[in-house]
Amino acid sequence: MLYYLLYPLKDYFPALNVFKYITFRASMAAMTTFFFCLIFGSRIIRKLAELHVCEHVRQKQEVHALYDLHHHKQGTPTMGGILMVLSTIVATLLWGDLQNNYVLLSLLALLWLGFVGFADDYIKLKYKRSQGLSARAKLVGQLLLGVIVGVVIYLNPDLSTSIDVPFLKNVSFELGVFYIFFVILVIVGTSNAVNLTDGLDGLATGCVLMVVFSYGILTYLTGHLRFSQYLFIPYIEGVGELTVLCAAILGACMGFLWFNCYPASVFMGDVGSLALGGFIGLTAVLIKKELLLVIVGGVFVIEALSVILQVGSFKLRKKRIFKMAPLHHHFQMMGWSESKVIVRFWIISAILALFTLTTLKIR
């Protein structure tokens, strides 16, 4: 909005020329979401508490060990992800290029999965249970978005349907129409992986912060002709505008973490985790850095794999691999304090984010 209102006036006020720079608008978007969360965070948390939108911890008879660790969280406001999604939308409307198709598609994904997560959280709260939407209903919502995104990308002549392999120059696999199914896998998988990671105070928020920081840099480089040519990465015209959204989510994560850090005053809920995970997956496919998700989102991948392995092992062998899944609960069962698990996972996520950026020159 401000981009369209102020940038045309650059001929009269030369200082307004800064609005054409993505780096300036991305920085402003990050500050907008950060201060939005700080200013309105306490008010929204109080309102959620007044409406009894609070965490429902699994009962002792459901998961005895988990209840002993988390029973003190009963009654903590949840669905704080609304604050993150709302602040990101506001910042994008103010600082983003709303004529950019990549921006519009990303906003659609954020709102779509935010709505799915909202429905899931609402059912949990209404019926006072730890399970919300059925797994099938949640999956259908994610699949529909994946299909829409996959078809849009497939029909876009500016985007290829090949998968680039990290570390290897000029090595890629052309999928053709099957790329649609790959997009579905990436978006659904990433969305659920972030959702599974959101089990401790600030754990998912901090890890998402690291990932969007990395992808923010990658989107800017991918959308910049000279930088992309220098780094031998595919140049995609217009995709650099997603840097504004990545920066907005970065600022939202920092602002939300102010209240979500241990001990949390509010939880993001599925409305936040599903939306943020879906955005990360969508960004990965739009800038052709899909396989890098395994590295930069390594914490999410390991968390999801721990659940898959645990369920598979129990069904096939009637034995558990971990004391509890997802993996962060396993370390809690080993005696690690919650804050120690969180910070150590953050450290791993930060290292993986930095390593991801080195792949730009390791070829």
C-alpha positions as CSV (number, residue, x, y, z in Angstrom):
1,M,0.0,0.0,0.0
2,L,2.7,2.5,1.0
3,Y,4.7,1.2,-2.0
4,Y,2.0,2.4,-4.3
5,L,1.2,5.6,-2.4
6,L,4.6,7.0,-1.8
7,Y,7.0,5.6,-4.5
8,P,5.2,7.5,-7.4
9,L,6.1,10.7,-5.5
10,K,9.8,10.1,-5.8
11,D,10.2,12.8,-8.5
12,Y,9.0,15.4,-5.9
13,F,10.6,13.9,-2.9
14,P,13.8,12.0,-3.9
15,A,14.1,10.3,-0.5
16,L,11.0,8.2,-1.4
17,N,13.1,6.4,-4.0
18,V,14.1,4.0,-1.2
19,F,10.7,2.3,-1.6
20,K,11.9,0.6,-4.8
21,Y,14.5,-1.3,-2.9
22,I,13.4,-4.7,-1.6
23,T,16.0,-4.6,1.2
24,F,14.4,-1.4,2.6
25,R,10.9,-2.7,2.5
26,A,11.9,-6.0,3.9
27,S,13.5,-4.3,6.9
28,M,10.5,-2.2,7.4
29,A,8.2,-5.2,7.2
30,A,10.3,-7.0,9.9
31,M,10.1,-4.0,12.2
32,T,6.4,-3.6,11.5
33,T,5.5,-7.2,12.5
34,F,7.9,-7.1,15.5
35,F,6.4,-4.0,17.0
36,F,2.9,-5.0,16.0
37,C,3.4,-8.2,18.1
38,L,4.9,-6.2,21.0
39,I,2.2,-3.6,21.1
40,F,-0.9,-5.8,20.6
41,G,0.5,-9.1,22.0
42,S,-0.4,-8.4,25.7
43,R,-3.9,-7.3,24.7
44,I,-4.6,-10.3,22.5
45,I,-3.3,-12.6,25.2
46,R,-5.6,-11.1,27.8
47,K,-8.5,-11.3,25.3
48,L,-7.8,-15.0,24.6
49,A,-7.7,-15.7,28.4
50,E,-11.0,-13.8,28.8
51,L,-12.6,-16.0,26.1
52,H,-11.1,-19.1,27.7
53,V,-9.1,-19.9,24.6
54,C,-6.6,-21.8,26.6
55,E,-4.4,-24.9,26.3
56,H,-5.9,-28.2,27.0
57,V,-3.2,-30.6,28.3
58,R,-3.7,-34.3,27.6
59,Q,-5.2,-35.9,30.7
60,K,-3.2,-38.1,33.0
61,Q,-4.9,-41.2,31.8
62,E,-4.0,-40.4,28.2
63,V,-0.3,-39.8,28.5
64,H,0.9,-40.1,32.1
65,A,4.5,-39.0,31.7
66,L,3.6,-36.0,29.4
67,Y,0.9,-34.9,31.9
68,D,3.5,-34.8,34.7
69,L,5.8,-32.6,32.6
70,H,3.2,-30.2,31.2
71,H,0.3,-30.1,33.6
72,H,1.3,-26.6,34.7
73,K,0.6,-25.3,31.2
74,Q,-3.1,-26.1,31.6
75,G,-5.0,-22.8,31.1
76,T,-2.2,-21.0,29.2
77,P,-3.8,-19.0,26.3
78,T,-3.4,-20.5,22.9
79,M,-4.1,-19.7,19.2
80,G,-1.5,-16.9,19.5
81,G,-0.6,-17.7,15.9
82,I,-3.4,-15.4,14.9
83,L,-1.1,-12.5,16.0
84,M,1.7,-13.8,13.8
85,V,-0.5,-14.3,10.7
86,L,-2.4,-11.0,11.2
87,S,0.8,-9.0,11.7
88,T,2.4,-10.6,8.6
89,I,-0.6,-9.7,6.5
90,V,-0.6,-6.1,7.7
91,A,3.1,-5.7,7.0
92,T,2.8,-7.2,3.5
93,L,-0.1,-4.9,2.7
94,L,2.0,-1.9,3.8
95,W,5.4,-2.8,2.3
96,G,4.8,-5.5,-0.3
97,D,4.1,-5.4,-4.0
98,L,0.5,-6.6,-4.2
99,Q,0.7,-7.0,-7.9
100,N,3.3,-9.7,-7.6
101,N,1.8,-13.1,-8.1
102,Y,4.3,-14.8,-5.8
103,V,3.2,-12.5,-3.0
104,L,-0.5,-13.2,-3.6
105,L,0.0,-16.9,-3.7
106,S,2.0,-16.8,-0.5
107,L,-0.7,-14.8,1.2
108,L,-3.3,-17.3,0.0
109,A,-1.3,-20.2,1.5
110,L,-0.8,-18.4,4.8
111,L,-4.5,-17.6,5.1
112,W,-5.6,-21.1,3.9
113,L,-3.5,-23.1,6.3
114,G,-4.2,-20.5,9.0
115,F,-7.9,-21.3,8.6
116,V,-7.3,-25.0,8.7
117,G,-5.3,-24.6,11.9
118,F,-8.0,-22.3,13.4
119,A,-10.6,-24.9,12.8
120,D,-8.4,-27.5,14.4
121,D,-7.8,-25.3,17.5
122,Y,-11.4,-24.3,17.7
123,I,-12.6,-27.9,17.8
124,K,-10.1,-28.7,20.6
125,L,-11.3,-25.8,22.6
126,K,-15.0,-26.4,22.0
127,Y,-15.0,-30.0,23.0
128,K,-12.2,-29.7,25.6
129,R,-10.0,-32.4,24.1
130,S,-6.4,-32.7,22.9
131,Q,-7.5,-33.8,19.4
132,G,-9.1,-31.3,17.0
133,L,-9.9,-31.9,13.3
134,S,-9.6,-35.5,12.3
135,A,-6.3,-36.4,10.6
136,R,-8.2,-36.9,7.3
137,A,-10.0,-33.5,7.4
138,K,-6.7,-31.7,8.2
139,L,-4.9,-33.6,5.4
140,V,-7.7,-32.8,2.9
141,G,-7.3,-29.1,3.6
142,Q,-3.5,-29.3,3.1
143,L,-3.8,-31.4,0.0
144,L,-6.2,-28.9,-1.6
145,L,-3.7,-26.1,-1.1
146,G,-0.9,-28.3,-2.4
147,V,-2.9,-29.1,-5.6
148,I,-3.7,-25.4,-6.3
149,V,0.0,-24.4,-5.8
150,G,1.3,-27.3,-7.8
151,V,-1.0,-26.6,-10.8
152,V,-0.2,-22.9,-10.7
153,I,3.5,-23.6,-10.7
154,Y,3.2,-26.2,-13.4
155,L,1.3,-23.8,-15.7
156,N,3.7,-20.9,-15.0
157,P,6.2,-20.7,-17.9
158,D,8.6,-18.8,-15.7
159,L,9.0,-21.6,-13.2
160,S,10.6,-25.0,-14.1
161,T,9.3,-28.4,-13.0
162,S,12.8,-29.7,-12.3
163,I,14.5,-30.3,-9.0
164,D,18.0,-28.9,-8.5
165,V,20.4,-30.9,-6.4
166,P,22.4,-29.0,-3.8
167,F,26.2,-29.1,-4.0
168,L,26.2,-30.2,-7.6
169,K,26.4,-27.7,-10.5
170,N,23.9,-28.1,-13.4
171,V,22.5,-31.3,-11.9
172,S,18.7,-31.5,-11.8
173,F,15.8,-33.9,-12.4
174,E,12.9,-33.0,-14.6
175,L,9.6,-34.2,-13.2
176,G,7.1,-32.7,-15.7
177,V,3.5,-33.1,-14.5
178,F,4.7,-35.2,-11.6
179,Y,6.1,-32.0,-10.1
180,I,2.6,-31.2,-8.9
181,F,2.7,-34.2,-6.6
182,F,6.1,-33.2,-5.4
183,V,4.8,-29.7,-4.5
184,I,2.0,-31.4,-2.6
185,L,4.5,-33.5,-0.7
186,V,6.7,-30.5,0.2
187,I,3.8,-28.3,1.4
188,V,1.9,-30.9,3.4
189,G,5.1,-32.4,4.8
190,T,6.6,-29.0,5.9
191,S,3.3,-27.9,7.4
192,N,2.9,-31.0,9.5
193,A,6.6,-31.1,10.5
194,V,6.4,-27.6,12.0
195,N,3.1,-28.5,13.7
196,L,4.8,-31.6,15.3
197,T,7.7,-29.4,16.5
198,D,5.4,-27.0,18.2
199,G,5.4,-28.9,21.5
200,L,7.6,-26.8,23.8
201,D,7.6,-23.2,24.7
202,G,9.2,-21.2,21.8
203,L,10.7,-24.3,20.2
204,A,8.9,-24.1,16.8
205,T,9.0,-20.3,16.8
206,G,12.7,-20.1,17.2
207,C,13.3,-22.8,14.6
208,V,11.0,-21.1,12.1
209,L,12.9,-17.8,12.7
210,M,16.1,-19.5,11.6
211,V,14.6,-21.0,8.5
212,V,12.8,-17.9,7.2
213,F,16.0,-15.9,7.8
214,S,17.9,-18.3,5.5
215,Y,15.1,-18.4,2.9
216,G,14.8,-14.6,3.0
217,I,18.4,-14.3,1.9
218,L,17.9,-17.1,-0.8
219,T,14.7,-15.4,-2.2
220,Y,16.6,-12.1,-2.5
221,L,19.5,-13.7,-4.3
222,T,17.2,-15.8,-6.6
223,G,15.3,-12.7,-7.6
224,H,18.4,-10.6,-8.2
225,L,19.9,-11.1,-11.7
226,R,23.5,-10.3,-11.0
227,F,23.7,-12.2,-7.7
228,S,22.0,-15.3,-9.2
229,Q,24.4,-15.3,-12.2
230,Y,27.4,-14.9,-9.9
231,L,26.3,-17.8,-7.7
232,F,25.1,-20.0,-10.6
233,I,21.6,-20.3,-9.2
234,P,18.4,-20.1,-11.3
235,Y,17.2,-16.5,-11.7
236,I,13.4,-16.1,-11.2
237,E,12.1,-12.7,-12.1
238,G,9.8,-11.2,-9.4
239,V,10.4,-13.9,-6.8
240,G,12.7,-11.5,-4.8
241,E,9.6,-9.8,-3.6
242,L,9.0,-12.8,-1.3
243,T,11.9,-11.4,0.8
244,V,9.4,-8.9,2.2
245,L,7.2,-11.7,3.4
246,C,10.1,-13.7,4.8
247,A,11.3,-10.6,6.7
248,A,7.7,-10.0,7.9
249,I,7.5,-13.5,9.4
250,L,11.0,-13.1,10.8
251,G,9.9,-10.0,12.7
252,A,6.6,-11.7,13.7
253,C,8.6,-14.7,15.1
254,M,10.8,-12.4,17.2
255,G,7.8,-10.4,18.4
256,F,5.8,-13.5,19.3
257,L,8.8,-15.1,20.9
258,W,8.8,-12.2,23.4
259,F,5.7,-13.9,24.9
260,N,6.2,-17.5,23.7
261,C,9.7,-18.0,25.3
262,Y,10.0,-20.3,28.3
263,P,7.8,-20.1,30.4
264,A,5.3,-19.2,27.7
265,S,2.5,-16.7,28.2
266,V,0.8,-17.9,25.0
267,F,1.1,-20.7,22.5
268,M,0.8,-20.3,18.7
269,G,-1.5,-23.3,18.2
270,D,-2.1,-25.0,14.9
271,V,-3.3,-21.7,13.4
272,G,0.3,-20.6,13.6
273,S,2.3,-23.7,13.1
274,L,0.4,-25.0,10.0
275,A,0.4,-21.6,8.4
276,L,4.1,-21.0,9.0
277,G,5.1,-24.5,7.9
278,G,3.1,-24.2,4.7
279,F,4.7,-20.8,3.9
280,I,8.2,-22.3,4.3
281,G,7.3,-25.2,2.0
282,L,5.8,-22.9,-0.6
283,T,8.8,-20.5,-0.5
284,A,11.1,-23.5,-1.1
285,V,9.3,-24.6,-4.3
286,L,8.9,-21.1,-5.6
287,I,12.6,-20.3,-5.5
288,K,13.6,-23.9,-6.5
289,K,15.4,-24.7,-3.3
290,E,13.1,-27.7,-2.3
291,L,15.8,-30.1,-1.4
292,L,17.5,-27.6,0.9
293,L,14.6,-27.9,3.2
294,V,16.1,-31.2,4.4
295,I,19.1,-29.2,5.6
296,V,17.8,-25.8,6.7
297,G,14.7,-27.4,8.2
298,G,16.6,-30.3,9.7
299,V,15.0,-30.0,13.1
300,F,11.6,-30.2,11.6
301,V,12.6,-33.2,9.5
302,I,14.1,-35.1,12.5
303,E,11.0,-34.3,14.6
304,A,8.7,-35.7,11.8
305,L,10.9,-38.7,11.2
306,S,10.9,-39.5,14.9
307,V,7.1,-39.8,14.9
308,I,7.0,-41.8,11.7
309,L,9.6,-44.3,13.0
310,Q,8.0,-44.5,16.4
311,V,4.5,-45.3,15.0
312,G,6.0,-47.7,12.4
313,S,8.1,-49.6,14.9
314,F,5.2,-49.9,17.3
315,K,2.8,-51.2,14.7
316,L,5.3,-53.7,13.2
317,R,7.4,-54.7,16.2
318,K,5.2,-53.6,19.1
319,K,8.3,-51.8,20.4
320,R,9.1,-48.1,20.7
321,I,12.4,-46.6,19.4
322,F,12.1,-43.5,21.5
323,K,10.9,-42.9,25.0
324,M,8.3,-40.6,23.5
325,A,7.8,-38.9,20.1
326,P,8.2,-36.3,18.8
327,L,11.9,-36.2,19.6
328,H,11.8,-33.2,21.9
329,H,9.7,-35.3,24.3
330,H,12.2,-38.1,24.2
331,F,14.9,-35.8,25.6
332,Q,12.5,-34.6,28.3
333,M,12.0,-38.2,29.3
334,M,15.8,-38.6,29.5
335,G,15.8,-35.9,32.2
336,W,16.7,-32.8,30.1
337,S,14.9,-29.7,31.3
338,E,12.5,-28.1,28.9
339,S,14.6,-24.9,28.5
340,K,17.7,-27.0,27.7
341,V,15.9,-29.0,25.0
342,I,14.6,-25.8,23.4
343,V,17.9,-23.9,23.4
344,R,19.9,-26.8,22.1
345,F,17.4,-27.4,19.3
346,W,17.6,-23.6,18.5
347,I,21.4,-24.0,18.3
348,I,21.1,-26.9,15.9
349,S,18.7,-25.0,13.8
350,A,21.0,-21.9,13.6
351,I,23.9,-24.1,12.6
352,L,21.9,-25.7,9.8
353,A,20.7,-22.3,8.6
354,L,24.3,-21.1,8.3
355,F,25.4,-24.3,6.6
356,T,22.5,-23.9,4.1
357,L,23.9,-20.5,3.1
358,T,27.3,-22.1,2.4
359,T,25.7,-24.3,-0.2
360,L,25.5,-21.3,-2.5
361,K,29.3,-21.6,-3.1
362,I,29.8,-25.3,-2.5
363,R,29.3,-26.7,-6.0
